[in-house]
Amino acid sequence: MPITLTIKGAIAEILFDHPPVNAFDTKGWESIPAMVYEAAANEDVKVILIRAEGRGFCGGVDIKEMAAHPERIAKLNKDNYLTFKAIRECAIPVVGALHGFVIGGGVNIAGACDALIAAEGAYFSLPEIDRGAMGGAAFMSRMLPVQMVRANFFTGGRIPVEDAYRHGSVHKVVPLENLKDEAYAFCEIIASKSRAALVIAKQALNLIEPTDPSAHYRIEQGFTLEMYMHEDSQKARDAFVDNKGAAKF
Ligand SMILES: C/C=C/C(=O)SCCNC(=O)CCNC(=O)[C@H](O)C(C)(C)COP(=O)(O)OP(=O)(O)OC[C@H]1O[C@@H](n2cnc3c(N)ncnc32)[C@H](O)[C@@H]1OP(=O)(O)O
C-alpha cells in the first residue's frame, strides 16, 4: 500500500511508501484526508506523525497521470485542498518527518503540519512554474518569508531544510539515519501531554493565525485552472513525460 495509517498507542503514523518518488495520483491524494480524520477521531491518539520511506518525502502529484488525464485537474485540486486542510485543521498536532525531496504537494503537507523534523540534505521545492501548474505558496509561506517563497516560485529551485531551520520553521535537522527515532522522540513528548489540552491548544493556535492558508491555497487553485487552460501547461507536462526536463517557452 503506498499510503498507510498505523496506530501505535498514542502516536498515529501516516507513512508514504510509493516508489519511485512518492508522487501520488488522484486515488492517492483522495485517501489521505480520511486517514487524518480516522487517526484524530481515535481517543487514544494524541499526535500524528507523517513520514516516508524511499528516496524522498514526497515528489508531489503524479505528473504522468495529469499529462494523460488533464481533465482530472478539478478532482485532483479538490483532494489536494482537502488533504492540506485536514492536516492543518486536525484536532490533534501533526508532525512531519522530512527527508530528501519535499516537492509540490509535499511542501503543502509540510506547511500544513504543526512541527517539522528534517534530515540533513532534505530540500523544499515548488517546480510548478515548469509543470504547467500553480499553487503551493500559501503553505510554503507558513514556513518561509515572502521573498524566499517568491524566488522559489519563480525559479522552481530548491530551498535546503537547513535554511528553513535558520528561519525557525524546521524544529530540528538530524542525520538521515536518526530521522525516524528523532521524530518519534519528539512525538513522544507531545504524547505525554493531556489529550484535552492538546486539542484545546490546537484550536487556539489555529484561530490566532493571521491568515487561513487553506483558504489562500483554494484561491491559488483557481490560478492552477487558469494555467491549465493555457497551451503551455500541457506542453510542460508532455515535456516532463518525454524526459525533456522543464519546457522553455
Ligand atoms: C498540488 C501539488 C502540485 C505538485 O506536486 S507540482 C510538482 C510535481 N512534482 C515534480 O515536479 C517533481 C518532478 N520530479 C523530480 O524532480 C525528480 O524526479 C525527483 C527529485 C522527485 C527525484 O529525482 P530522482 O531520484 O533523480 O528520480 P528520477 O530519475 O528523476 O525519477 C524516477 C522516476 O520517477 C518518475 N517521476 C518523478 N517525479 C514524478 C512525478 N511527480 N510524477 C510522475 N512520475 C515522476 C520519473 O519520470 C522517473 O520515471 P522513470 O524511471 O520511468 O524514468
The ligand as a Tripos MOL2 file, in Angstrom:
@<TRIPOS>MOLECULE
LIG
   53    55     1     0     0
SMALL
NO_CHARGES

@<TRIPOS>ATOM
      1 C1         -0.5860   20.2710   -5.6110 C.3       1 LIG1
      2 C2          0.6710   19.6970   -5.9550 C.2       1 LIG1
      3 C3          1.3460   20.0470   -7.1150 C.2       1 LIG1
      4 C4          2.6160   19.4080   -7.4040 C.2       1 LIG1
      5 O1          3.0090   18.4990   -6.7070 O.2       1 LIG1
      6 S1          3.5460   20.0210   -8.7280 S.3       1 LIG1
      7 C5          5.1120   19.2010   -8.5670 C.3       1 LIG1
      8 C6          5.1230   17.8580   -9.2010 C.3       1 LIG1
      9 N1          6.3670   17.1570   -8.9390 N.am      1 LIG1
     10 C7          7.5210   17.3940   -9.6030 C.2       1 LIG1
     11 O2          7.5990   18.2700  -10.4410 O.2       1 LIG1
     12 C8          8.6850   16.5140   -9.2740 C.3       1 LIG1
     13 C9          9.3990   16.0540  -10.5220 C.3       1 LIG1
     14 N2         10.4080   15.0300  -10.2010 N.am      1 LIG1
     15 C10        11.6620   15.3460   -9.8090 C.2       1 LIG1
     16 O3         12.0390   16.4870   -9.6710 O.2       1 LIG1
     17 C11        12.5890   14.2040   -9.5420 C.3       1 LIG1
     18 O4         12.0770   13.0750  -10.1830 O.3       1 LIG1
     19 C12        12.7600   13.8820   -8.0390 C.3       1 LIG1
     20 C13        13.5850   14.9920   -7.3880 C.3       1 LIG1
     21 C14        11.4180   13.7270   -7.3330 C.3       1 LIG1
     22 C15        13.5070   12.5340   -7.8910 C.3       1 LIG1
     23 O5         14.6970   12.5600   -8.6210 O.3       1 LIG1
     24 P1         15.4630   11.1710   -8.8580 P.3       1 LIG1
     25 O6         15.6340   10.4560   -7.5770 O.co2     1 LIG1
     26 O7         16.7030   11.5160   -9.6400 O.co2     1 LIG1
     27 O8         14.4720   10.2960   -9.7350 O.3       1 LIG1
     28 P2         14.1050   10.4640  -11.2830 P.3       1 LIG1
     29 O9         15.0130    9.5950  -12.0850 O.co2     1 LIG1
     30 O10        14.0020   11.8950  -11.6660 O.co2     1 LIG1
     31 O11        12.6010    9.8680  -11.3010 O.3       1 LIG1
     32 C16        12.3870    8.4980  -11.0610 C.3       1 LIG1
     33 C17        11.1330    8.0850  -11.8320 C.3       1 LIG1
     34 O12        10.0430    8.7570  -11.2270 O.3       1 LIG1
     35 C18         9.3510    9.4980  -12.2280 C.3       1 LIG1
     36 N3          8.8000   10.6980  -11.5870 N.ar      1 LIG1
     37 C19         9.4700   11.6020  -10.8580 C.ar      1 LIG1
     38 N4          8.6520   12.5400  -10.4030 N.ar      1 LIG1
     39 C20         7.4140   12.2160  -10.8540 C.ar      1 LIG1
     40 C21         6.1260   12.8140  -10.7220 C.ar      1 LIG1
     41 N5          5.9310   13.9130   -9.9640 N.pl3     1 LIG1
     42 N6          5.0820   12.2330  -11.3380 N.ar      1 LIG1
     43 C22         5.2510   11.1060  -12.0630 C.ar      1 LIG1
     44 N7          6.4460   10.4830  -12.2210 N.ar      1 LIG1
     45 C23         7.5070   11.0430  -11.6190 C.ar      1 LIG1
     46 C24        10.3940    9.8130  -13.2750 C.3       1 LIG1
     47 O13         9.8000   10.1300  -14.5080 O.3       1 LIG1
     48 C25        11.1640    8.5270  -13.2940 C.3       1 LIG1
     49 O14        10.4550    7.5830  -14.0380 O.3       1 LIG1
     50 P3         11.2300    6.5260  -14.9530 P.3       1 LIG1
     51 O15        12.1090    5.7380  -14.0390 O.co2     1 LIG1
     52 O16        10.1500    5.7040  -15.5790 O.co2     1 LIG1
     53 O17        12.0250    7.3160  -15.9610 O.co2     1 LIG1
@<TRIPOS>BOND
     1     1     2 1
     2     2     3 2
     3     3     4 1
     4     4     5 2
     5     4     6 1
     6     6     7 1
     7     7     8 1
     8     8     9 1
     9     9    10 1
    10    10    11 2
    11    10    12 1
    12    12    13 1
    13    13    14 1
    14    14    15 1
    15    15    16 2
    16    15    17 1
    17    17    18 1
    18    17    19 1
    19    19    20 1
    20    19    21 1
    21    19    22 1
    22    22    23 1
    23    23    24 1
    24    24    25 2
    25    24    26 1
    26    24    27 1
    27    27    28 1
    28    28    29 2
    29    28    30 1
    30    28    31 1
    31    31    32 1
    32    32    33 1
    33    33    34 1
    34    33    48 1
    35    34    35 1
    36    35    36 1
    37    35    46 1
    38    36    37 ar
    39    36    45 ar
    40    37    38 ar
    41    38    39 ar
    42    39    40 ar
    43    39    45 ar
    44    40    41 1
    45    40    42 ar
    46    42    43 ar
    47    43    44 ar
    48    44    45 ar
    49    46    47 1
    50    46    48 1
    51    48    49 1
    52    49    50 1
    53    50    51 2
    54    50    52 1
    55    50    53 1
@<TRIPOS>SUBSTRUCTURE
     1 LIG1         1 GROUP 0 **** ****
